């Protein structure tokens, strides 16, 4: 696998991981007892931390990409294993 492919696939895993870990650990103003800004949404986070999010996403993306790359090298799951409609003959 080329290094450019590795970077591109890891970036895709990172974006997926960022969306997966984004809701964990975030609390609203009501849950933390902090005053709200007039006009803000009730569900707006009061303790959003992009650094923590990026660290969590990086770790999760590394684990997911490691599993993907191990599958790529060892051929555990192949395209033939994913034949979900064999009666179509595709």
C-alpha positions as CSV (number, residue, x, y, z in Angstrom):
1,X,0.0,0.0,0.0
2,X,1.4,3.4,-0.9
3,X,2.0,5.9,1.8
4,X,-0.4,8.4,0.2
5,X,-3.2,5.8,0.4
6,X,-2.3,5.2,4.1
7,X,-2.6,8.9,4.8
8,X,-5.9,9.3,2.9
9,X,-7.5,6.2,4.6
10,X,-6.3,7.3,8.0
11,X,-7.8,10.7,7.5
12,X,-11.1,9.1,6.6
13,X,-10.9,7.0,9.8
14,X,-10.0,10.1,11.8
15,X,-13.1,12.0,10.6
16,X,-15.3,9.1,11.4
17,X,-13.7,8.7,14.8
18,X,-14.2,12.4,15.5
19,X,-17.9,12.2,14.9
20,X,-18.1,9.0,17.0
21,X,-16.4,10.5,20.1
22,X,-17.8,14.0,19.8
23,X,-20.9,13.5,22.1
24,X,-19.0,11.7,24.9
25,X,-18.2,13.9,27.9
26,X,-20.0,17.0,26.7
27,X,-22.4,18.6,29.1
28,X,-25.0,21.3,28.7
29,X,-25.2,24.6,30.7
30,X,-28.1,23.2,32.7
31,X,-26.1,20.0,33.7
32,X,-23.1,22.1,34.8
33,X,-25.1,24.9,36.4
34,X,-23.6,27.6,34.2
35,X,-25.5,30.7,33.1
36,X,-26.7,30.7,29.5
37,X,-26.2,33.3,26.9
38,X,-29.5,34.9,25.8
39,X,-30.7,33.2,22.6
40,X,-28.5,30.1,22.7
41,X,-29.8,26.6,22.1
42,X,-30.7,24.6,25.2
43,X,-28.5,21.8,23.9
44,X,-25.4,23.9,23.3
45,X,-22.3,22.4,25.1
46,X,-20.8,24.3,27.9
47,X,-17.5,22.4,28.1
48,X,-16.6,21.6,24.5
49,X,-12.8,20.9,24.3
50,X,-11.4,20.4,20.8
51,X,-8.1,19.3,22.1
52,X,-9.6,16.4,24.0
53,X,-11.8,15.6,21.0
54,X,-8.8,15.4,18.7
55,X,-6.8,13.2,21.1
56,X,-9.6,10.8,21.5
57,X,-10.3,10.8,17.7
58,X,-6.6,10.2,17.0
59,X,-6.4,7.2,19.3
60,X,-9.6,5.6,18.0
61,X,-8.6,6.3,14.4
62,X,-5.2,4.6,15.0
63,X,-6.9,1.5,16.4
64,X,-9.4,1.3,13.6
65,X,-6.8,1.9,11.0
66,X,-4.5,-0.7,12.6
67,X,-7.4,-3.3,12.3
68,X,-8.0,-2.2,8.7
69,X,-4.3,-2.5,7.8
70,X,-4.0,-5.9,9.5
71,X,-6.9,-7.1,7.5
72,X,-5.4,-5.7,4.3
73,X,-2.1,-7.6,5.0
74,X,-3.6,-10.8,6.3
75,X,-6.8,-11.0,4.1
76,X,-9.1,-12.0,6.9
77,X,-12.2,-10.5,5.2
78,X,-12.2,-10.3,1.4
79,X,-14.7,-9.1,-1.2
80,X,-15.8,-12.7,-1.7
81,X,-16.7,-12.9,2.0
82,X,-19.0,-9.9,1.6
83,X,-21.3,-11.5,-1.1
84,X,-24.6,-10.5,0.5
85,X,-26.8,-11.3,-2.4
86,X,-25.5,-14.5,-4.1
87,X,-28.8,-15.2,-5.8
88,X,-28.3,-12.0,-8.0
89,X,-25.2,-13.4,-9.5
90,X,-23.3,-10.1,-9.3
